[in-house]
Each structure stands twice: as structure tokens, then as C-alpha cells.
């Protein structure tokens, strides 16, 4: 019984940590395509020193904006691009 409780607690903690630390990312752009694996590697998740990272189109360069509040990255990216950004996420 103790092993089962330890396993349950470990799995539960793992889910909690992954849910809290996952990146905020829009992976699909307006035409339904997704970010490539290399592009997804840029998105490391929100944490100390994280910056909002965005790309306006699939062909544009990644840009970085500091001082963005948690949850506001996509809105800031859309505003800067003038349309729905191709991708927006947190990087460190």
C-alpha cells in the first residue's frame, strides 16, 4: 500500500509541475500550419527572466519583448505584428 501511495504522489506531483511550468504558445498560425520542431525549441516556458518571443509570419525573424505580464504574450505579439502572430511563446 505504501508503494502505491508513493507512486501516486510522485505521478501527481509530476503532472502538477508540468502543468504549472509549461510554455504559453500558439503553435498554429492563421492558415493552420504549425511551428517546426526547431522553432518550438525556442519556446522554453515562463520563468524568471522569461521574455515574450514572437514571430509575425513564418518567414520573419523571432523578436523578443521583455516586461510582458504572464498571459499577455499573444496579445502583445498580435499588437506588434498588426495581425495574429504566426507564433508567440516564452523564452529564457
Secondary structure, DSSP 8 states (H G I E B T S, - for coil): -HHHHHHHHHHHHHHHHHHHH----B-B-TTS-B--HHHHTT---S-TT-EEEEESSTTS--EEE-S--TT-HHHHHHHHHTS--SEEEEE-
